């Protein structure tokens, strides 16, 4: 027994709606997974204190998206270009980055797309042909670009701070050497002065009161010399505390999340 046309049409419509709902749910799950992995990348990127860990995180994330990519980082006059976490790209692709880095934020060409920022460029070699999938991955990659750009800029600032800190350490080291040298000279001077005072007492035939006045004057002068040296050591100690505090701030942070954590 065959059904009338109307019930069959309704059944086909319901079947089509169910399939559409299934596809929509499936696509939503894919998008949620991609954005979840992106959040993991962003969190882990804060633990990267050099370019290499950031590059490794980048290619791990590209693998999770099923994208073939290359990455270029331009930082403080140095250009680094990779087609894998430990694999520098060839000269031809490096020239391609150079030619396309001023083509705008996002530039499509020959089924490829390049995403450009000041310090970072991302080249995707297999962007999806499906319009919805392309749009979704384009949005994700735009966020990824901003994250990489921000992290590279932060690492640049940390490098500058480390250089300043190293200069400060050198200055404090030189200050300590100078203070020690002056301290040795002062001790020698004070010993000579005390010997000359002792000899003067024997030769000048001073009264007991005059000897006491002269001794007090010498003690007072020597006390001021000691205070001057103590002030110098106090200043050096303060610099050391500043250096230690800066080192703690620039120290390698702990990993926020493991790569395989979901």
C-alpha positions as CSV (number, residue, x, y, z in Angstrom):
1,X,0.0,0.0,0.0
2,X,1.4,3.3,-1.0
3,X,1.0,6.5,1.0
4,X,-0.6,9.6,-0.5
5,X,1.7,12.3,-1.9
6,X,1.1,14.7,1.1
7,X,2.2,12.3,3.9
8,X,5.3,11.4,1.8
9,X,6.2,15.0,1.3
10,X,5.8,15.7,5.0
11,X,8.0,12.7,5.8
12,X,10.7,13.9,3.4
13,X,10.5,17.4,4.9
14,X,10.9,16.1,8.4
15,X,13.8,13.9,7.2
16,X,15.5,16.9,5.6
17,X,15.0,19.0,8.8
18,X,16.5,16.2,10.9
19,X,19.5,15.9,8.6
20,X,20.0,19.7,8.6
21,X,19.8,19.7,12.4
22,X,22.3,16.9,12.6
23,X,24.7,18.7,10.3
24,X,24.3,21.9,12.3
25,X,25.0,20.1,15.5
26,X,28.0,18.4,14.0
27,X,29.4,21.7,12.7
28,X,28.8,23.3,16.1
29,X,30.7,20.6,17.8
30,X,33.6,21.1,15.3
31,X,33.6,24.8,15.9
32,X,33.5,24.4,19.7
33,X,36.4,22.0,19.5
34,X,38.4,24.4,17.4
35,X,37.8,27.3,19.7
36,X,38.5,25.2,22.7
37,X,41.9,24.3,21.3
38,X,42.4,27.9,20.5
39,X,41.8,28.9,24.1
40,X,44.3,26.2,25.1
41,X,46.9,27.6,22.6
42,X,46.4,31.1,24.1
43,X,46.9,29.9,27.6
44,X,49.9,27.8,26.8
45,X,51.4,30.7,24.8
46,X,51.9,32.7,28.0
47,X,54.4,30.1,29.2
48,X,56.6,30.6,26.1
49,X,59.6,32.8,26.9
50,X,61.3,32.3,23.5
51,X,60.0,32.0,19.9
52,X,60.6,28.2,19.6
53,X,57.9,27.0,22.1
54,X,55.4,29.4,20.5
55,X,56.2,28.0,17.1
56,X,55.7,24.4,18.4
57,X,52.3,25.4,19.9
58,X,51.3,27.0,16.6
59,X,52.0,23.9,14.4
60,X,50.4,21.7,17.0
61,X,47.2,23.8,16.6
62,X,47.5,23.8,12.9
63,X,47.6,20.0,12.9
64,X,44.4,19.9,15.0
65,X,42.7,22.1,12.4
66,X,44.0,19.9,9.5
67,X,45.7,22.9,7.9
68,X,49.0,23.0,6.1
69,X,50.8,26.2,7.1
70,X,54.0,28.2,7.3
71,X,54.8,30.9,9.9
72,X,57.1,33.9,9.8
73,X,58.1,36.0,12.8
74,X,59.8,39.3,12.3
75,X,61.3,40.6,15.6
76,X,63.9,43.2,16.3
77,X,65.4,43.0,12.8
78,X,65.5,39.2,12.7
79,X,63.2,37.2,10.3
80,X,62.5,33.6,11.1
81,X,60.3,31.5,8.8
82,X,59.1,27.9,9.4
83,X,57.1,25.3,7.6
84,X,57.2,23.0,10.7
85,X,58.0,23.2,14.4
86,X,61.7,22.5,13.8
87,X,61.9,23.0,10.0
88,X,62.9,26.3,8.4
89,X,61.1,27.0,5.2
90,X,62.8,27.2,1.8
91,X,64.0,30.4,0.3
92,X,61.2,30.6,-2.3
93,X,58.5,30.5,0.4
94,X,60.4,33.0,2.5
95,X,60.4,35.4,-0.6
96,X,56.6,34.8,-0.8
97,X,56.2,36.0,2.7
98,X,58.3,39.1,1.9
99,X,56.1,39.8,-1.2
100,X,52.8,39.3,0.6
101,X,53.3,40.8,4.0
102,X,52.0,44.2,2.8
103,X,49.0,42.8,1.0
104,X,46.7,43.6,3.9
105,X,45.5,41.8,7.0
106,X,44.0,38.9,5.0
107,X,44.9,38.1,1.4
108,X,43.6,35.2,-0.7
109,X,45.4,33.8,-3.7
110,X,45.3,30.4,-5.5
111,X,43.4,28.6,-2.8
112,X,45.8,30.0,-0.3
113,X,45.4,32.7,2.4
114,X,48.0,34.8,4.2
115,X,47.2,36.6,7.4
116,X,49.5,39.5,8.2
117,X,50.4,41.5,11.3
118,X,53.4,43.7,12.2
119,X,55.5,40.9,13.6
120,X,53.8,37.8,12.4
121,X,52.5,36.3,9.1
122,X,50.6,33.0,8.8
123,X,50.4,31.3,5.4
124,X,47.7,28.6,4.9
125,X,48.2,26.4,1.9
126,X,44.9,24.4,2.0
127,X,42.1,26.7,3.0
128,X,38.8,24.8,2.7
129,X,36.7,25.3,-0.4
130,X,33.4,25.0,1.6
131,X,32.2,28.6,2.2
132,X,31.0,28.0,5.8
133,X,34.1,26.0,6.7
134,X,36.4,28.7,5.1
135,X,34.6,31.5,7.0
136,X,34.9,29.6,10.3
137,X,38.6,28.9,9.9
138,X,39.2,32.4,8.7
139,X,37.7,33.8,11.9
140,X,39.7,31.4,14.1
141,X,43.0,32.2,12.3
142,X,42.4,36.0,12.6
143,X,42.2,35.5,16.4
144,X,45.2,33.2,16.3
145,X,47.2,35.9,14.4
146,X,46.3,38.5,17.1
147,X,47.4,36.2,19.9
148,X,50.8,35.4,18.2
149,X,51.3,39.1,17.5
150,X,50.6,40.1,21.1
151,X,52.9,37.3,22.4
152,X,55.8,38.3,20.1
153,X,55.5,41.9,21.1
154,X,55.5,40.9,24.8
155,X,58.7,38.8,24.2
156,X,60.3,41.7,22.5
157,X,59.7,43.9,25.6
158,X,61.0,41.2,27.9
159,X,64.2,40.9,25.8
160,X,64.7,44.6,26.1
161,X,64.2,44.5,29.9
162,X,66.7,41.6,30.1
163,X,69.3,43.7,28.2
164,X,68.7,46.6,30.6
165,X,68.9,44.2,33.6
166,X,72.2,42.8,32.3
167,X,73.6,46.3,32.0
168,X,72.4,47.1,35.6
169,X,74.0,43.9,36.8
170,X,77.3,44.9,35.2
171,X,77.1,48.4,36.7
172,X,76.4,46.9,40.2
173,X,79.3,44.5,39.8
174,X,81.6,47.4,38.9
175,X,80.2,49.4,41.8
176,X,81.0,46.5,44.2
177,X,84.5,46.2,42.8
178,X,85.0,50.0,43.3
179,X,83.6,49.9,46.8
180,X,85.9,47.0,47.8
181,X,88.9,48.8,46.3
182,X,88.1,52.0,48.1
183,X,87.4,50.1,51.3
184,X,90.9,48.5,51.1
185,X,92.4,51.9,50.5
186,X,90.5,53.5,53.3
187,X,91.6,50.8,55.8
188,X,95.2,51.3,54.7
189,X,94.8,55.1,55.0
190,X,93.3,54.8,58.5
191,X,96.1,52.6,59.7
192,X,98.7,55.0,58.4
193,X,96.8,57.9,60.0
194,X,96.7,56.2,63.4
195,X,100.4,55.5,63.1
196,X,101.2,59.1,62.3
197,X,99.0,60.3,65.2
198,X,100.9,58.0,67.5
199,X,104.2,59.4,66.3
200,X,102.9,63.0,66.6
201,X,102.0,62.4,70.2
202,X,105.6,61.4,70.8
203,X,107.2,64.3,68.9
204,X,104.8,67.2,69.6
205,X,104.8,67.0,73.4
206,X,101.1,67.7,73.5
207,X,99.2,68.0,76.8
208,X,96.8,65.3,77.8
209,X,93.9,67.6,76.9
210,X,95.3,68.4,73.5
211,X,95.9,64.7,72.8
212,X,92.3,63.9,73.7
213,X,91.0,66.7,71.4
214,X,93.2,65.6,68.5
215,X,92.1,62.0,69.1
216,X,88.5,62.9,69.0
217,X,89.0,64.9,65.8
218,X,90.7,61.9,64.2
219,X,87.9,59.5,65.4
220,X,85.3,61.8,64.0
221,X,86.9,62.0,60.6
222,X,87.4,58.2,60.5
223,X,83.7,57.7,61.5
224,X,82.6,59.9,58.6
225,X,84.8,57.8,56.2
226,X,83.1,54.7,57.5
227,X,79.6,56.2,57.0
228,X,80.5,57.1,53.5
229,X,81.5,53.6,52.7
230,X,78.4,52.2,54.4
231,X,76.2,54.4,52.3
232,X,77.9,53.1,49.2
233,X,77.3,49.5,50.3
234,X,73.6,50.3,51.1
235,X,73.2,51.7,47.6
236,X,74.7,48.5,46.1
237,X,72.3,46.4,48.2
238,X,69.3,48.3,47.0
239,X,70.4,47.8,43.4
240,X,70.8,44.0,44.1
241,X,67.2,43.9,45.5
242,X,65.9,45.6,42.3
243,X,67.8,43.1,40.2
244,X,66.5,40.2,42.1
245,X,62.9,41.5,41.8
246,X,63.3,42.0,38.1
247,X,64.8,38.5,37.7
248,X,61.8,37.0,39.5
249,X,59.4,38.9,37.1
250,X,61.3,37.7,34.0
251,X,61.8,34.2,35.2
252,X,60.3,31.3,33.2
253,X,56.6,31.0,34.2
254,X,55.2,27.5,34.9
255,X,53.2,25.7,32.2
256,X,49.6,26.7,32.6
257,X,48.2,23.7,30.8
258,X,49.7,20.6,29.3
259,X,49.5,20.1,25.5
260,X,47.3,17.0,25.8
261,X,45.0,18.5,28.4
262,X,41.4,18.8,27.2
